Amino acid sequence: MSTAELHTLTGAYALHALPEDERIAFERHLGACEACAQEVRELSATAARLGLAVSAAPPPALRDRVLREITTVRQEPPPHGRSPRAGAVTGRAGRWSTYALAACVAAAAAFGGVAVWQNQVAQDARQETDRAQQHNEQVARVLTASDARTTTADLGGGARGTVVVSESVNRAVFLASDMAQPPGGKVYQLWFNDAGAMRSAGLMNPSATDDAVLLDGPVDRASGMGITVEPAGGSDEPTSSPVALMDFRDA
């Protein structure tokens, strides 16, 4: 994707509408383009204001009206209903046989279960969307910080790594390009270098050759970062030689 094309993606990025590969490419571009960074900030603020402007709460009387109108809906009787026996309940309720009533209870339970499941799926999707949005906003905040410092290193095999550090935000973002996938059952783990002590800073997506990772935790006094290959799920401390070491002081 050309630089000219990347300049046109500010609106889609602000609305979280870019596919993963274009998002990563644009975030890499964003770290070096102040004009796009400023436009993203302005578009994000505008989108937030527009969202608040069109949101509307349901009218308070809606629930009462729905419940009231439910009572006016006539239920269909069983297709082969019998006349009520002496002593049996008469009227509309009396036309329901024991089996029809049991079927209704079973159906209500089934639909209730489906509704609960659908609600859980929807809630999980909303939470996942919220997490993705928060991640993108935090990444953009680092990349667009006025004191953001960038350094790039050759990771071997044609791969490149870029780390962007902001002291004011106290966070760092690692951008990888063309990285070979780790061996099966392994994952790339990122580390902060705290005066020689390595502090875990999160895992990379093992299936992605291009990735944008917001390092876990604050930068604080870390002087650099490292990348190692670790068992799936990560390790408490490095168990292999570093794939790369990057010094923040070079940023």
N, C-alpha and C positions, 0 to 999 in steps of 0.2 A: 504494500500500500504506500503510495507516494505521500510526501509531506503535504502537498496541496490537498489531497483527499483527507488527510488527518485533520486539517484545519476545519473541515466541514462537519466534523462529528461532535462538536461541543454540545449541541442541543440534545442529540440522542444519548450522549453520556450523562448529561445532567438529569435526564429522565430515566436512566438505568435501562435503556432500550438497546444496548449494543450486545451482539453475541460475544462469547467469551474471548475468542481470538482477537476481535477488533477492540474490545475493552482493554486487553493487555497491551496491544500495540499503541492505543491512544494514551494510556497512562504512562507508557515509556516516553511518548512524545510530550506529554503534559509537563513532565519534569524539566523540560528544556525550553518550553514555549510560554512566556509570561502572558502573551496576548490571549492564548487559549485558556490559560489558568484563570485570568480575570473574567473571561466570558463565561466559563463554567460556574464561577462563583455567582455571577449576576443571574445567570439562567436558573441555577439551583434555588436562589432566593425567590425569584419570580415564580417558579413552579410551586414552591411551598406556599406562597401567598395565594396563588390561584386555587390550590387545593383547599385552603381554609375558606376561601370565598364561596365555593360551590357546595361545601358540605352542608348537610341539613339533617336535623334530628327528626324522627317520625313524630307526628302530632300526638299529644298525650291521650287523646280520645280514641286513637286507632285500636288499641287492645280491647277496650270496652265494646267498641262497635263490632269487632270481629267475633268476640264471645257472644254478643247479643244476637247476631245474625246466624250463628251456628244453630241456635235453638229453633230457627224457622225452617231449617232444611229437613224435608221429610225423608225418612229412611224407607228403602224399598223392603216389602215383606218377603219372607221366604217363598220360593216358587210353588211349593206344595204345602202351604200352611193349613193347619187344622183348626176347627172351631175350638175355642177355649173350653176346657173342662170346668165343671162346677168347682168353685173355690179358687180357680186359677186367676191370675192377674189379667184383667181385661184391658181393652184399648190397644194403642199402638205397641206398647211393650209386650202385651200378651201374645202378639202374633209371632214373636221370636221364639223359635224352638230352642231347646237346650243346646242342640248341636250348632245352630246358627250363632247363638251367643258365644259358645266356645270357640267357633271359628273367628268371630270378631275379636275376641280376646287374643287369640293366637296371632291374627293379622296385626292387631295393634302392637303387640309385643315385637313382631318381626319388623314392622315399619319403624317402631321406636328405636330398635337396634340399628336399622339402616340410617336413621336420622342421626343417632349418636355417632356412628362411624363416619358419616359424611361431614358432620360438624368437626370431628377430630381431624379428618383429612384437611378440611378447609383451614382449621386453626394451625395445623402443622405447616401448611403452605404459607400462611400469613407470617408465621414466625420465621420461616426460612427466607422469605422475601425481606422481612425486617432486618435479619442478620446480614443478608447480602447488601442491603442499602446502607446499613451502618458501616460495613467493611469498606464499601466504595467511598463513602463520605470521609472516613478516616484516612484512607489512602490518598484521596484528593487533597485533604487538609495538609498532609505531609508534603506532597508533591508541589503544592501551590504556596507553601509557606515562604515568607519573604527571606528567611535565613536558610532555606534548603540548600544543602551542599551535596554534590554528586560525585561519585567515583565509579569507574568502570574497570573491569578486569577480565582477562582471557581465562576461561575455565577449562580450556583444552577441548580438542575434538570439534572446534568451530563454535563452541558455546561461549556466550558472553554473559556476564553478570554486572548489574548496576545497583548500587546501593545509594539511596537518598536519605539524608539525615537532617532533621530539624531540631535544633536545641530548644526553640520556643515551644514546639509541640511535644518535645521529648519522646519522639517516636522515630522509627526508621522503616523504610520500605525497600524490599529487595525485588528487583526485576530481572528475570532470567529469560534468555533467548537461546533457542536451539540446544537445550540441554538433553543429553541422552537419558532415557528412562533408567531408573535404578534397576538392579537385578531383581528377580522375582522374590517377593517376601521382604524387600528392603524399601527404604524411603530416604530421601534427602532430609536431613535435619539441620536447622540453622541455629547458630550459637552466638551470643554476645561474648566478647572477650573482656572480662573484668580484671584487668591487671594480671593476665595469665590464667585466671580461673574462668572456665567456660560455663556460661549460663544459657539454658535452653531458650530458644526464641521461636520455636514452632517448627512445623513440618511443611514441606512442599507437597503439592499434588503429585503422586507418583506416576500418574498417567499423562501429565502435561509436560510438553517440551518447552512451552512458553508459560510463564507464571508471574503473577504480581502478588507478593506476600507481605502483609503488614506484620512486622516482627512482633512476637508476643512480648508484652511488658515494656516498661520505659527504657530509654537508652541510658539514662543516668550517667555514670562515669565510664561506661564502656568505651574502649579505645578502638574497637573494631569488631568484626564478625567472622565467623567461619562456617564452612559447610562440610558435613560428614555424611557417610552412608551408614544408616542404622537399621536395626530390625523394624518391621512394620509396627507402628505405634510409638516409635521413638525410644530414646534411652535417657536415663537420668544424667549421664555424663558420656562424652564421646568414647566410642569403642573402636574407632578406626582412624586412620590417618586422614587429615583434612583434604577434601577435594580442592578447597580454595580457602585462603585467608585474605580478608580485605581490611585495610586500615582506615578508620574514619578520619584520621588526621590528613589523609590524602584527598578527602572529599572537599 
